[in-house]
Structures are given as structure tokens and as C-alpha cells.
Amino acid sequence: QVQLVESGGGLVQPGGSLRLSCAASGFTFGRATMSWYRQAPGKERELVATSTSGGGSTNYADSVKGRFTISRDNAKNTVYLQMNSLKPEDTAVYYCKAYRSYYDMDYWGKGTLVTVSS
């Protein structure tokens, strides 16, 4: 059974930092493309960052380039999102997603809330 569990969200002041974690189980983590998405109140879910299988390539939304970093530890079956220089507009529920290309299937975590406010 595939499970993705996000953690690390919380309240942070503008300019601060947070590191999100997503612990995965139930599949071969190293073969999956791992992504972080976010959904702000009243808005559609949007892609934030992606790490391809094996960690060979990363991609970022323009809005977070230079501030956020996605990384993965295949030995720990965990993907991270380091978020620096946070802005109020980064406030959202952040979701972890795994894409297994062999099965052409997506799996989602339940999300973790990040609130950036003074």
C-alpha cells in the first residue's frame, strides 16, 4: 500500500525558513518522480518543484526559483522541500506526490499547512 506522509509545516514569519519532509512507503522510491504541490485558499493546486527518479533532475515553478530547493534521500525514502525567504503568498497546504511511470499512476499525501504571516 502506497503511503506518503508530509510533515514540517507550521507558522513562520515572512523571510523565514521551513523544511518540509515527505516519508514514502509501499513502492520503490528511487524509481518514482517526486513532486511538491501547493494549494492556497480559493486557488487551484499548483506544481512547486519536481525531482525525477534517481534525483537526476529538478524543476521549479518560477515563483519559487532561488528560494526553494527539492531534494531526496533514496535510502530513507524521503523527499524534502527546503523553503527560504518565505513570503505571505507562499501560504498554502503543501502536498507530496509520487508518480510511478511503470504504472502511469499518481499518489498523493494528505498535505501539511504552511502559513507565512507576521
All heavy atoms as an XYZ file, in Angstrom:
900
protein
N       0.849     -1.192      0.000
C       0.000      0.000      0.000
C       0.887      1.246      0.000
O       1.729      1.433      0.864
C      -0.887     -0.003      1.238
C      -1.818      1.179      1.317
C      -2.681      1.151      2.574
O      -2.565      0.215      3.380
N      -3.510      2.147      2.745
N       0.666      2.098     -0.991
C       1.457      3.317     -1.105
C       1.007      4.322     -0.050
O      -0.191      4.570      0.125
C       1.304      3.920     -2.506
C       1.984      5.277     -2.577
C       1.878      2.977     -3.561
N       1.959      4.881      0.659
C       1.666      5.934      1.628
C       2.676      7.057      1.483
O       3.870      6.817      1.303
C       1.719      5.387      3.059
C       0.492      4.596      3.469
C       0.442      4.341      4.969
O       1.450      4.053      5.589
N      -0.751      4.455      5.544
N       2.172      8.274      1.572
C       3.002      9.475      1.573
C       2.554     10.316      2.755
O       1.372     10.662      2.858
C       2.838     10.262      0.277
C       3.229      9.547     -1.019
C       2.783     10.358     -2.220
C       4.724      9.318     -1.060
N       3.484     10.646      3.633
C       3.149     11.393      4.838
C       4.022     12.639      4.912
O       5.244     12.547      5.089
C       3.320     10.543      6.096
C       2.946     11.357      7.337
C       2.471      9.280      6.022
N       3.387     13.794      4.779
C       4.102     15.068      4.862
C       4.209     15.536      6.306
O       3.326     15.250      7.130
C       3.390     16.146      4.045
C       3.204     15.838      2.575
C       1.834     15.268      2.261
O       1.222     14.662      3.173
O       1.367     15.433      1.123
N       5.263     16.288      6.575
C       5.441     16.901      7.891
C       6.306     18.143      7.741
O       6.917     18.355      6.681
C       6.092     15.916      8.874
O       7.369     15.530      8.420
N       6.339     18.953      8.790
C       7.212     20.119      8.803
C       6.526     21.445      8.583
O       7.172     22.495      8.657
N       5.239     21.427      8.310
C       4.528     22.679      8.126
C       4.351     23.418      9.435
O       4.631     22.893     10.514
N       3.896     24.662      9.321
C       3.672     25.462     10.528
C       3.567     26.926     10.199
O       3.440     27.310      9.037
N       3.630     27.733     11.235
C       3.554     29.188     11.113
C       4.964     29.759     11.128
O       5.765     29.424     12.010
C       2.737     29.761     12.260
C       2.673     31.279     12.369
C       1.979     31.882     11.159
C       1.960     31.683     13.672
N       5.259     30.601     10.159
C       6.575     31.218     10.071
C       6.415     32.672      9.642
O       5.468     33.008      8.910
C       7.480     30.435      9.088
C       6.918     30.448      7.683
C       8.906     30.946      9.120
N       7.318     33.522     10.089
C       7.258     34.928      9.706
C       7.810     35.130      8.307
O       8.641     34.345      7.841
C       8.062     35.761     10.703
C       7.453     35.817     12.087
C       8.184     36.789     12.992
O       9.326     37.175     12.738
N       7.529     37.200     14.071
N       7.380     36.176      7.630
C       7.965     36.494      6.313
C       9.480     36.603      6.413
O      10.013     37.172      7.372
C       7.324     37.839      5.972
C       6.016     37.823      6.696
C       6.285     37.107      7.989
N      10.154     36.019      5.411
C      11.612     35.976      5.416
C      12.186     34.761      6.096
O      13.400     34.508      5.998
N      11.360     33.994      6.765
C      11.824     32.820      7.480
C      11.952     31.601      6.592
O      11.758     31.669      5.370
N      12.286     30.481      7.233
C      12.523     29.230      6.516
C      11.766     28.082      7.172
O      11.499     28.105      8.384
C      14.021     28.896      6.511
O      14.768     29.870      5.843
N      11.452     27.091      6.343
C      10.874     25.838      6.813
C      11.409     24.725      5.927
O      11.705     24.958      4.744
C       9.351     25.830      6.722
C       8.515     26.501      7.800
C       7.042     26.421      7.432
C       8.765     25.893      9.163
N      11.483     23.531      6.485
C      11.809     22.365      5.686
C      10.682     21.347      5.822
O      10.390     20.883      6.928
C      13.136     21.725      6.083
C      13.544     20.636      5.094
C      14.896     20.044      5.389
N      14.833     19.004      6.405
C      15.707     17.996      6.508
N      16.702     17.909      5.630
N      15.593     17.109      7.468
N      10.082     21.033      4.691
C       9.050     20.013      4.655
C       9.670     18.663      4.333
O      10.649     18.584      3.576
C       7.992     20.342      3.607
C       7.330     21.718      3.695
C       6.261     21.849      2.614
C       6.756     21.974      5.067
N       9.076     17.622      4.884
C       9.505     16.256      4.598
C       8.312     15.441      4.130
O       7.174     15.698      4.546
C      10.094     15.601      5.851
O      11.216     16.302      6.333
N       8.581     14.467      3.295
C       7.541     13.543      2.841
C       8.133     12.138      2.905
O       9.041     11.806      2.129
C       7.090     13.870      1.434
S       5.981     12.645      0.709
N       7.633     11.357      3.841
C       8.094      9.981      4.008
C       7.224      9.055      3.177
O       5.995      9.080      3.291
C       8.032      9.591      5.473
N       7.863      8.260      2.334
C       7.143      7.387      1.404
C       7.323      5.922      1.773
O       8.363      5.527      2.318
C       7.648      7.619     -0.015
N       6.317      5.132      1.456
C       6.399      3.685      1.665
C       5.464      2.988      0.695
O       4.548      3.603      0.138
C       6.038      3.322      3.111
O       4.719      3.725      3.412
N       5.737      1.700      0.473
C       4.849      0.899     -0.356
C       5.216      0.846     -1.830
O       4.477      0.259     -2.622
N       6.342      1.448     -2.200
C       6.782      1.390     -3.589
C       8.288      1.645     -3.636
O       8.898      2.034     -2.632
C       6.040      2.413     -4.448
C       6.263      3.855     -4.068
C       7.172      4.646     -4.767
C       5.566      4.428     -3.004
C       7.368      5.971     -4.412
C       5.768      5.752     -2.645
C       6.668      6.524     -3.352
N       8.866      1.428     -4.813
C      10.309      1.629     -4.985
C      10.560      3.118     -5.176
O      10.428      3.655     -6.280
C      10.834      0.826     -6.177
O      10.482     -0.552     -6.010
C      12.352      0.953     -6.266
N      10.930      3.754     -4.081
C      11.027      5.212     -4.049
C      11.982      5.744     -5.111
O      11.682      6.734     -5.779
C      11.482      5.629     -2.652
C      11.609      7.111     -2.455
C      10.496      7.894     -2.204
C      12.851      7.717     -2.507
C      10.615      9.267     -2.019
C      12.988      9.079     -2.320
C      11.864      9.857     -2.079
N      13.113      5.101     -5.275
C      14.128      5.606     -6.199
C      13.677      5.640     -7.644
O      14.260      6.362     -8.456
N      12.652      4.910     -7.981
C      12.153      4.860     -9.359
C      11.014      5.836     -9.607
O      10.519      5.930    -10.734
C      11.693      3.445     -9.695
C      12.814      2.425     -9.683
C      12.305      1.052    -10.059
N      13.355      0.043    -10.007
C      13.150     -1.253    -10.198
N      11.941     -1.709    -10.462
N      14.156     -2.098    -10.133
N      10.589      6.532     -8.572
C       9.442      7.436     -8.712
C       9.901      8.879     -8.889
O      10.896      9.303     -8.307
C       8.536      7.334     -7.493
N       9.157      9.609     -9.697
C       9.321     11.059     -9.754
C       8.548     11.648     -8.592
O       7.357     11.372     -8.433
C       8.789     11.614    -11.082
O       9.626     11.143    -12.143
C       8.800     13.128    -11.078
N       9.208     12.451     -7.797
C       8.595     13.032     -6.604
C       8.399     14.535     -6.801
O       9.290     15.211     -7.317
C       9.460     12.781     -5.376
C       9.701     11.317     -5.080
S       8.194     10.378     -4.785
C       7.541     11.233     -3.346
N       7.256     15.012     -6.395
C       6.935     16.420     -6.587
C       6.283     16.996     -5.335
O       5.671     16.268     -4.549
C       5.968     16.603     -7.762
O       6.523     16.113     -8.967
N       6.412     18.298     -5.211
C       5.669     19.067     -4.219
C       4.698     19.982     -4.961
O       5.079     20.658     -5.922
C       6.593     19.905     -3.354
C       7.380     19.119     -2.364
C       8.657     18.651     -2.494
C       6.947     18.704     -1.066
N       9.036     17.975     -1.373
C       7.998     17.988     -0.463
C       5.751     18.866     -0.340
C       7.893     17.448      0.809
C       5.655     18.320      0.928
C       6.721     17.621      1.496
N       3.477     19.994     -4.495
C       2.440     20.885     -4.978
C       1.948     21.719     -3.800
O       2.189     21.382     -2.641
C       1.260     20.094     -5.549
C       1.475     19.499     -6.904
C       2.307     18.394     -7.071
C       0.823     20.017     -8.028
C       2.493     17.830     -8.327
C       1.001     19.453     -9.286
C       1.836     18.365     -9.424
O       2.019     17.810    -10.668
N       1.234     22.771     -4.109
C       0.599     23.549     -3.048
C      -0.749     24.075     -3.529
O      -0.973     24.251     -4.732
C       1.483     24.708     -2.593
C       1.690     25.803     -3.624
C       2.684     26.823     -3.086
N       2.909     27.909     -4.039
C       3.817     28.867     -3.885
N       4.599     28.872     -2.788
N       3.967     29.813     -4.781
N      -1.608     24.304     -2.559
C      -2.925     24.855     -2.860
C      -3.261     25.909     -1.814
O      -3.415     25.600     -0.629
C      -3.987     23.769     -2.882
C      -5.341     24.263     -3.358
C      -6.289     23.127     -3.699
O      -6.099     21.988     -3.283
N      -7.310     23.424     -4.482
N      -3.366     27.132     -2.283
C      -3.737     28.245     -1.412
C      -5.253     28.352     -1.352
O      -5.950     27.890     -2.270
C      -3.126     29.531     -1.944
N      -5.785     28.971     -0.318
C      -7.244     29.107     -0.197
C      -7.847     29.775     -1.429
O      -7.368     30.834     -1.861
C      -7.409     29.979      1.040
C      -6.183     29.725      1.848
C      -5.083     29.532      0.848
N      -8.851     29.146     -2.004
C      -9.544     29.715     -3.149
C      -8.811     29.604     -4.471
O      -9.271     30.165     -5.476
N      -7.684     28.884     -4.470
C      -6.902     28.761     -5.707
C      -6.743     27.293     -6.088
O      -6.948     26.391     -5.276
C      -5.528     29.412     -5.526
C      -5.581     30.910     -5.319
C      -4.194     31.519     -5.342
C      -4.246     33.031     -5.223
N      -2.891     33.635     -5.290
N      -6.338     27.077     -7.325
C      -6.094     25.721     -7.790
C      -4.745     25.214     -7.281
O      -3.844     26.003     -6.975
C      -6.112     25.685     -9.322
C      -7.470     25.969     -9.922
C      -7.487     25.769    -11.431
O      -6.417     25.507    -12.006
O      -8.570     25.882    -12.020
N      -4.648     23.904     -7.206
C      -3.384     23.304     -6.810
C      -2.342     23.560     -7.905
O      -2.629     23.444     -9.090
C      -3.569     21.799     -6.594
C      -2.412     21.122     -5.896
C      -2.743     19.686     -5.551
N      -3.837     19.587     -4.598
C      -4.220     18.461     -4.007
N      -3.572     17.319     -4.282
N      -5.213     18.453     -3.158
N      -1.118     23.912     -7.478
C      -0.078     24.207     -8.442
C       1.199     23.455     -8.115
O       1.505     23.190     -6.947
C       0.214     25.716     -8.475
C       0.764     26.291     -7.187
C       1.203     27.749     -7.318
O       1.227     28.282     -8.435
O       1.554     28.341     -6.274
N       1.945     23.147     -9.186
C       3.221     22.460     -9.025
C       4.267     23.423     -8.480
O       4.413     24.541     -8.993
C       3.671     21.892    -10.369
C       5.024     21.209    -10.413
C       5.042     19.974     -9.531
C       5.382     20.849    -11.845
N       5.000     22.982     -7.478
C       6.050     23.803     -6.874
C       7.427     23.330     -7.333
O       8.244     24.125     -7.787
C       5.962     23.748     -5.340
C       7.131     24.499     -4.709
C       4.636     24.319     -4.856
N       7.682     22.024     -7.203
C       9.009     21.504     -7.531
C       8.919     20.013     -7.818
O       8.055     19.328     -7.284
C       9.981     21.756     -6.384
N       9.836     19.535     -8.658
C       9.868     18.130     -9.043
C      11.292     17.605     -9.014
O      12.221     18.312     -9.415
C       9.301     17.944    -10.454
O       7.922     18.291    -10.445
C       9.443     16.504    -10.928
N      11.428     16.363     -8.560
C      12.696     15.645     -8.602
C      12.471     14.343     -9.358
O      11.650     13.522     -8.951
C      13.183     15.354     -7.181
O      14.314     14.499     -7.204
N      13.169     14.178    -10.467
C      12.947     12.978    -11.266
C      13.510     11.743    -10.567
O      14.295     11.851     -9.621
C      13.606     13.124    -12.638
O      15.002     13.401    -12.471
C      12.979     14.260    -13.426
N      13.105     10.592    -11.045
C      13.540      9.339    -10.429
C      15.069      9.290    -10.393
O      15.734      9.683    -11.351
C      12.994      8.153    -11.200
O      13.440      8.191    -12.534
N      15.572      8.894     -9.271
C      17.012      8.867     -9.092
C      17.601     10.208     -8.720
O      18.792     10.305     -8.421
N      16.785     11.245     -8.763
C      17.261     12.571     -8.375
C      18.123     13.241     -9.420
O      18.854     14.194     -9.129
N      18.031     12.778    -10.679
C      18.910     13.315    -11.696
C      18.576     14.719    -12.158
O      19.437     15.419    -12.695
N      17.343     15.140    -11.958
C      16.934     16.444    -12.461
C      15.888     17.043    -11.536
O      15.075     16.316    -10.950
C      16.348     16.290    -13.864
O      15.873     17.514    -14.360
N      15.920     18.363    -11.408
C      14.924     19.068    -10.617
C      14.348     20.215    -11.434
O      15.027     20.779    -12.304
C      15.515     19.623     -9.315
O      16.606     20.494     -9.630
C      16.017     18.504     -8.416
N      13.103     20.549    -11.140
C      12.443     21.671    -11.799
C      11.625     22.431    -10.768
O      11.122     21.835     -9.809
C      11.531     21.176    -12.926
C      12.312     20.577    -14.074
O      12.927     21.283    -14.854
N      12.311     19.257    -14.164
N      11.475     23.742    -11.016
C      10.786     24.596    -10.064
C       9.818     25.532    -10.755
O      10.051     25.958    -11.895
C      11.790     25.441     -9.273
C      12.757     24.639     -8.458
C      13.974     24.239     -8.981
C      12.444     24.258     -7.148
C      14.862     23.487     -8.242
C      13.336     23.508     -6.392
C      14.537     23.124     -6.946
O      15.414     22.378     -6.197
N       8.766     25.871    -10.054
C       7.899     26.942    -10.515
C       8.671     28.256    -10.462
O       9.525     28.446     -9.585
C       6.658     27.030     -9.621
N       8.375     29.148    -11.380
C       9.089     30.431    -11.416
C       8.954     31.185    -10.100
O       9.876     31.883     -9.675
C       8.558     31.287    -12.566
C       8.992     30.783    -13.929
O       9.960     29.980    -13.990
O       8.372     31.181    -14.930
N       7.821     31.033     -9.456
C       7.544     31.792     -8.236
C       8.425     31.381     -7.053
O       8.516     32.120     -6.074
C       6.075     31.641     -7.842
O       5.756     30.267     -7.645
N       9.068     30.214     -7.134
C       9.878     29.737     -6.010
C      11.349     29.548     -6.375
O      12.162     29.223     -5.500
C       9.319     28.416     -5.414
C       7.847     28.578     -5.055
C       9.532     27.247     -6.365
N      11.704     29.762     -7.632
C      13.091     29.573     -8.054
C      14.028     30.472     -7.249
O      13.758     31.645     -7.044
C      13.246     29.884     -9.542
C      12.822     28.762    -10.452
C      13.040     29.126    -11.919
C      12.566     28.011    -12.825
N      12.683     28.380    -14.259
N      15.119     29.876     -6.785
C      16.088     30.613     -5.996
C      15.757     30.678     -4.523
O      16.587     31.115     -3.721
N      14.546     30.257     -4.149
C      14.141     30.285     -2.731
C      13.889     28.881     -2.178
O      14.162     28.614     -1.007
C      12.870     31.116     -2.558
C      13.017     32.566     -2.983
C      11.794     33.386     -2.579
N      10.570     32.914     -3.212
C       9.487     32.522     -2.536
N       9.476     32.546     -1.213
N       8.399     32.122     -3.189
N      13.353     28.003     -3.011
C      13.015     26.647     -2.572
C      13.975     25.647     -3.211
O      14.421     25.833     -4.350
C      11.596     26.271     -3.003
C      10.495     27.004     -2.283
C      10.732     28.096     -1.464
C       9.177     26.579     -2.432
C       9.711     28.757     -0.801
C       8.134     27.224     -1.784
C       8.411     28.324     -0.977
N      14.245     24.568     -2.485
C      15.089     23.505     -3.001
C      14.459     22.154     -2.684
O      14.156     21.868     -1.517
C      16.493     23.550     -2.384
O      17.086     24.819     -2.654
C      17.368     22.455     -2.967
N      14.264     21.345     -3.727
C      13.762     19.987     -3.530
C      14.964     19.044     -3.505
O      15.919     19.197     -4.275
C      12.755     19.584     -4.626
C      12.128     18.225     -4.304
C      13.398     19.573     -6.009
C      10.960     17.863     -5.222
N      14.911     18.091     -2.598
C      15.971     17.086     -2.531
C      15.348     15.774     -2.079
O      14.215     15.746     -1.585
C      17.078     17.521     -1.560
O      16.572     17.671     -0.249
N      16.083     14.699     -2.251
C      15.555     13.392     -1.874
C      16.669     12.539     -1.313
O      17.827     12.675     -1.703
C      14.892     12.705     -3.068
C      15.815     12.442     -4.237
C      15.039     12.099     -5.506
N      14.314     10.834     -5.377
C      13.328     10.464     -6.203
N      12.965     11.270     -7.184
N      12.737      9.289     -6.044
N      16.290     11.677     -0.392
C      17.207     10.706      0.178
C      16.613      9.337     -0.130
O      15.677      8.892      0.552
C      17.355     10.923      1.687
C      18.403     10.016      2.316
O      18.661      8.937      1.759
O      18.939     10.380      3.367
N      17.121      8.687     -1.151
C      16.543      7.414     -1.580
C      16.747      6.314     -0.544
O      15.976      5.356     -0.494
C      17.118      6.992     -2.924
C      16.619      7.864     -4.064
O      15.595      8.540     -3.940
N      17.350      7.865     -5.165
N      17.777      6.454      0.275
C      17.998      5.459      1.327
C      16.948      5.568      2.431
O      16.627      4.573      3.085
C      19.393      5.622      1.915
N      16.407      6.767      2.614
C      15.395      6.987      3.654
C      13.988      7.079      3.087
O      13.029      7.335      3.827
C      15.712      8.273      4.432
C      17.000      8.208      5.226
C      17.203      9.490      6.018
C      18.472      9.400      6.869
N      18.696     10.648      7.649
N      13.865      6.926      1.759
C      12.545      7.031      1.111
C      11.849      8.335      1.472
O      10.642      8.356      1.773
C      11.658      5.842      1.496
C      12.115      4.534      0.878
O      13.041      4.515      0.063
N      11.495      3.450      1.264
N      12.594      9.416      1.410
C      12.071     10.706      1.840
C      12.456     11.789      0.839
O      13.592     11.806      0.342
C      12.596     11.069      3.237
O      12.210     10.053      4.166
C      12.026     12.401      3.707
N      11.504     12.661      0.568
C      11.763     13.839     -0.247
C      11.544     15.071      0.621
O      10.664     15.071      1.489
C      10.881     13.855     -1.518
C       9.401     13.904     -1.180
C      11.272     14.999     -2.435
N      12.346     16.075      0.391
C      12.312     17.294      1.206
C      12.022     18.505      0.337
O      12.283     18.508     -0.872
C      13.660     17.505      1.902
C      14.115     16.326      2.733
C      15.009     15.395      2.219
C      13.661     16.159      4.038
C      15.429     14.312      2.968
C      14.084     15.081      4.802
C      14.968     14.162      4.262
O      15.379     13.096      5.014
N      11.514     19.541      0.979
C      11.391     20.836      0.337
C      11.908     21.877      1.323
O      11.254     22.158      2.326
C       9.947     21.145     -0.058
C       9.757     22.430     -0.859
C      10.410     22.297     -2.243
C       8.279     22.784     -1.002
N      13.083     22.399      1.024
C      13.652     23.484      1.836
C      13.115     24.799      1.297
O      13.298     25.106      0.118
C      15.171     23.460      1.767
C      15.838     24.592      2.545
C      15.639     24.469      4.040
O      15.778     23.398      4.608
N      15.318     25.590      4.679
N      12.461     25.548      2.158
C      11.834     26.798      1.749
C      12.471     27.946      2.508
O      12.386     27.999      3.746
C      10.325     26.751      2.028
C       9.631     25.552      1.392
S       7.845     25.594      1.590
C       7.719     25.443      3.363
N      13.101     28.848      1.781
C      13.759     30.008      2.371
C      13.097     31.286      1.879
O      12.362     31.274      0.880
C      15.242     30.022      2.008
C      15.991     28.806      2.516
O      15.674     28.252      3.565
N      16.996     28.387      1.765
N      13.369     32.360      2.559
C      12.835     33.676      2.175
C      11.335     33.598      1.922
O      10.820     34.090      0.905
C      13.551     34.208      0.928
O      14.940     34.292      1.136
N      10.635     33.011      2.843
C       9.198     32.790      2.662
C       8.431     34.100      2.626
O       8.769     35.067      3.317
C       8.673     31.880      3.769
C       9.012     30.393      3.557
C       8.888     29.618      4.861
C       8.102     29.796      2.494
N       7.387     34.084      1.800
C       6.536     35.244      1.610
C       5.101     34.885      2.003
O       4.717     33.711      1.959
C       6.550     35.663      0.140
C       7.923     35.928     -0.427
C       7.847     36.219     -1.919
C       9.225     36.450     -2.523
N       9.142     36.724     -3.984
N       4.290     35.867      2.337
C       2.893     35.563      2.666
C       2.183     34.793      1.555
O       1.328     33.940      1.834
C       2.276     36.943      2.870
C       3.419     37.784      3.355
C       4.615     37.276      2.587
N       2.540     35.058      0.319
C       1.889     34.361     -0.795
C       2.311     32.901     -0.912
O       1.774     32.162     -1.746
C       2.146     35.083     -2.119
C       3.604     35.401     -2.407
C       3.973     36.821     -2.014
O       3.554     37.289     -0.916
O       4.713     37.460     -2.785
N       3.256     32.465     -0.099
C       3.604     31.045     -0.051
C       2.669     30.265      0.873
O       2.758     29.035      0.948
C       5.045     30.863      0.438
C       6.077     31.415     -0.519
O       5.922     31.216     -1.739
O       7.040     32.056     -0.042
N       1.801     30.967      1.559
C       0.841     30.312      2.443
C      -0.050     29.365      1.647
O      -0.687     29.765      0.666
C      -0.026     31.355      3.170
O       0.812     32.123      4.033
C      -1.120     30.676      3.978
N      -0.091     28.114      2.052
C      -0.845     27.097      1.324
C      -0.729     25.765      2.058
O       0.094     25.617      2.972
C      -0.314     26.935     -0.093
N      -1.546     24.834      1.635
C      -1.338     23.439      2.020
C      -0.386     22.837      0.985
O      -0.625     22.949     -0.228
C      -2.653     22.648      2.058
C      -2.374     21.181      2.386
C      -3.602     23.253      3.089
N       0.683     22.226      1.465
C       1.692     21.640      0.589
C       1.512     20.122      0.552
O       1.427     19.480      1.605
C       3.083     22.008      1.085
C       3.453     23.426      0.755
C       2.865     24.499      1.423
C       4.379     23.721     -0.252
C       3.171     25.808      1.092
C       4.700     25.024     -0.577
C       4.094     26.061      0.095
O       4.407     27.362     -0.237
N       1.469     19.611     -0.672
C       1.240     18.192     -0.886
C       2.442     17.545     -1.563
O       3.063     18.132     -2.459
C       0.027     17.984     -1.789
C      -1.274     18.486     -1.228
C      -1.704     19.783     -1.467
C      -2.096     17.651     -0.467
C      -2.899     20.250     -0.962
C      -3.298     18.106      0.036
C      -3.699     19.404     -0.218
O      -4.888     19.858      0.280
N       2.698     16.326     -1.184
C       3.715     15.498     -1.807
C       3.026     14.560     -2.801
O       1.935     14.032     -2.513
C       4.419     14.708     -0.701
S       5.610     13.481     -1.243
N       3.646     14.382     -3.955
C       3.094     13.471     -4.950
C       4.172     12.562     -5.503
O       5.294     13.001     -5.763
C       2.482     14.247     -6.117
C       1.682     13.366     -7.080
C       1.363     14.086     -8.366
C       2.525     14.035     -9.335
N       2.135     14.498    -10.685
N       3.843     11.306     -5.647
C       4.725     10.335     -6.293
C       4.109      9.912     -7.617
O       2.913      9.628     -7.684
C       4.923      9.113     -5.396
N       4.928      9.890     -8.662
C       4.482      9.398     -9.958
C       5.317      8.173    -10.318
O       6.543      8.255    -10.402
C       4.640     10.467    -11.039
C       4.371      9.942    -12.428
C       3.093      9.539    -12.786
C       5.392      9.825    -13.368
C       2.836      9.036    -14.054
C       5.143      9.330    -14.630
C       3.860      8.925    -14.971
O       3.607      8.423    -16.218
N       4.578      7.070    -10.515
C       5.229      5.821    -10.889
C       4.985      5.608    -12.379
O       3.877      5.279    -12.791
C       4.679      4.674    -10.048
C       4.832      4.899     -8.549
C       4.104      3.839     -7.758
N       4.797      2.557     -7.821
C       4.252      1.424     -7.381
N       3.021      1.406     -6.894
N       4.934      0.290     -7.437
N       5.997      5.797    -13.182
C       5.829      5.787    -14.633
C       5.434      4.405    -15.152
O       4.669      4.302    -16.112
C       7.106      6.267    -15.310
O       8.200      5.433    -14.965
N       5.925      3.356    -14.509
C       5.620      1.999    -14.988
C       4.121      1.741    -14.954
O       3.582      1.075    -15.832
C       6.348      0.968    -14.119
C       6.157     -0.461    -14.569
C       6.960     -0.991    -15.575
C       5.183     -1.279    -13.995
C       6.789     -2.291    -16.000
C       5.010     -2.581    -14.411
C       5.824     -3.089    -15.413
O       5.648     -4.383    -15.832
N       3.450      2.291    -13.939
C       2.012      2.112    -13.785
C       1.229      3.334    -14.261
O       0.001      3.301    -14.302
C       1.667      1.833    -12.320
C       2.323      0.596    -11.774
C       3.496      0.682    -11.023
C       1.782     -0.664    -12.001
C       4.105     -0.455    -10.532
C       2.390     -1.801    -11.513
C       3.551     -1.692    -10.784
O       4.150     -2.816    -10.290
N       1.938      4.396    -14.613
C       1.307      5.660    -15.021
C       0.291      6.099    -13.964
O      -0.873      6.398    -14.271
C       0.632      5.531    -16.389
C       0.228      6.883    -16.952
O       0.827      7.907    -16.549
O      -0.707      6.937    -17.770
N       0.729      6.127    -12.720
C      -0.176      6.478    -11.625
C       0.452      7.509    -10.695
O       1.661      7.503    -10.472
C      -0.543      5.228    -10.815
C      -1.455      4.263    -11.553
S      -2.044      2.931    -10.502
C      -3.075      3.844     -9.351
N      -0.417      8.373    -10.173
C      -0.030      9.366     -9.177
C      -0.558      8.950     -7.804
O      -1.661      8.406     -7.699
C      -0.618     10.740     -9.516
C       0.010     11.363    -10.736
O       1.196     11.097    -10.988
O      -0.683     12.134    -11.422
N       0.231      9.260     -6.795
C      -0.181      9.038     -5.411
C       0.075     10.327     -4.642
O       1.121     10.966     -4.820
C       0.612      7.886     -4.785
C       0.483      6.591     -5.537
C       1.355      6.281     -6.574
C      -0.511      5.674     -5.218
C       1.236      5.102     -7.272
C      -0.630      4.477     -5.916
C       0.244      4.198     -6.945
O       0.116      3.024     -7.631
N      -0.871     10.663     -3.785
C      -0.803     11.931     -3.056
C      -0.791     11.718     -1.550
O      -1.440     10.807     -1.030
C      -2.032     12.781     -3.389
C      -2.085     13.265     -4.786
C      -2.635     12.629     -5.857
C      -1.580     14.517     -5.274
N      -2.502     13.393     -6.989
C      -1.865     14.563     -6.668
C      -0.928     15.595     -4.696
C      -1.501     15.648     -7.462
C      -0.579     16.672     -5.489
C      -0.863     16.690     -6.851
N      -0.081     12.614     -0.879
C      -0.186     12.685      0.564
C      -1.369     13.544      0.954
O      -2.073     14.094      0.093
N      -1.576     13.699      2.262
C      -2.733     14.458      2.751
C      -2.421     15.926      2.937
O      -3.330     16.727      3.166
C      -3.232     13.847      4.056
C      -3.815     12.448      3.883
C      -4.375     11.906      5.182
C      -4.979     10.520      4.955
N      -5.547      9.967      6.209
N      -1.154     16.289      2.862
C      -0.780     17.688      2.920
C      -0.359     18.171      4.289
O      -0.719     17.592      5.319
N       0.398     19.262      4.277
C       0.803     19.935      5.502
C       0.655     21.443      5.275
O       1.016     21.952      4.222
C       2.233     19.559      5.909
O       2.559     20.141      7.169
C       3.269     19.992      4.878
N       0.112     22.133      6.270
C      -0.205     23.546      6.123
C       1.006     24.415      6.461
O       1.616     24.266      7.516
C      -1.374     23.921      7.031
C      -1.774     25.391      7.056
C      -2.252     25.854      5.680
C      -2.855     25.622      8.115
N       1.309     25.333      5.560
C       2.342     26.343      5.779
C       1.667     27.711      5.789
O       0.967     28.058      4.827
C       3.418     26.294      4.682
C       4.369     27.474      4.817
C       4.171     24.971      4.740
N       1.866     28.435      6.857
C       1.308     29.778      6.987
C       2.444     30.755      7.194
O       3.232     30.606      8.133
C       0.329     29.863      8.166
O      -0.712     28.888      7.996
C      -0.294     31.249      8.247
N       2.528     31.736      6.299
C       3.564     32.760      6.398
C       2.885     34.068      6.770
O       2.138     34.651      5.984
C       4.330     32.919      5.073
C       5.475     33.922      5.252
C       4.861     31.577      4.604
N       3.122     34.494      7.981
C       2.432     35.679      8.497
C       3.203     36.269      9.668
O       3.849     35.536     10.428
C       1.017     35.310      8.952
O       0.373     36.414      9.546
N       3.111     37.580      9.787
C       3.736     38.253     10.925
C       2.735     38.414     12.063
O       3.070     38.950     13.125
C       4.287     39.605     10.492
O       3.274     40.380      9.894
